[in-house]
């Protein structure tokens, strides 16, 4: 197992890759991360809103550009 000192010796890009690899490993077993009742209700609310009006939101590419251009 890597300790904090080991991680800090990695380059920034290696640390980012490590975080991505860890996240991907978590995403492979979604049932191991339980949701609270409030989180489930929020997901249901958002899914219902999407089904009512699928065009109401913005595509990821547009949202990403909004974040990039914020001052």
C-alpha positions in Angstrom: 0.0 0.0 0.0 1.2 3.5 -0.8 1.7 5.8 2.1 1.3 9.6 1.9 5.1 10.1 1.4 5.0 7.6 -1.5 2.1 9.5 -3.1 3.8 12.9 -2.7 6.8 11.5 -4.6 4.6 10.9 -7.6 4.3 13.6 -10.3 1.0 15.5 -10.4 0.0 13.7 -13.5 0.8 10.3 -11.8 -1.3 11.4 -8.8 -4.2 12.4 -11.0 -4.0 9.0 -12.7 -4.0 7.3 -9.3 -7.1 9.1 -8.3 -8.8 8.2 -11.6 -7.8 4.5 -11.1 -9.2 4.5 -7.6 -12.4 6.2 -8.7 -12.8 3.7 -11.6 -12.3 0.8 -9.1 -15.1 2.2 -6.9 -17.4 2.7 -9.9 -17.0 -1.0 -10.8 -18.9 -2.0 -7.6 -21.6 0.7 -7.2 -23.5 -1.4 -4.7 -20.6 -1.1 -2.2 -21.4 2.7 -1.9 -24.8 2.9 -0.2 -27.0 5.9 -0.8 -28.9 7.6 1.9 -32.7 8.0 1.6 -32.2 11.7 0.8 -29.8 10.9 -2.0 -32.1 8.3 -3.5 -35.0 10.8 -3.3 -32.9 13.5 -5.1 -31.9 11.1 -7.8 -35.5 10.1 -8.3 -36.5 13.8 -8.4 -33.9 14.5 -11.1 -34.8 11.5 -13.1 -38.5 12.5 -13.0 -37.6 16.0 -14.1 -35.5 14.6 -17.0 -38.4 12.4 -18.1 -40.8 15.4 -18.0 -38.5 17.5 -20.2 -35.3 15.9 -21.5 -34.3 19.0 -23.3 -34.4 21.2 -20.2 -30.8 20.6 -19.2 -27.5 21.4 -20.9 -25.1 19.0 -22.6 -21.8 18.3 -20.7 -19.8 20.2 -23.3 -21.8 23.4 -22.7 -21.5 23.0 -18.9 -17.8 22.4 -19.1 -17.3 25.5 -21.2 -19.3 27.6 -18.6 -16.9 26.4 -15.9 -13.8 27.1 -18.0 -14.9 30.7 -18.7 -15.8 31.7 -15.2 -13.7 34.5 -13.8 
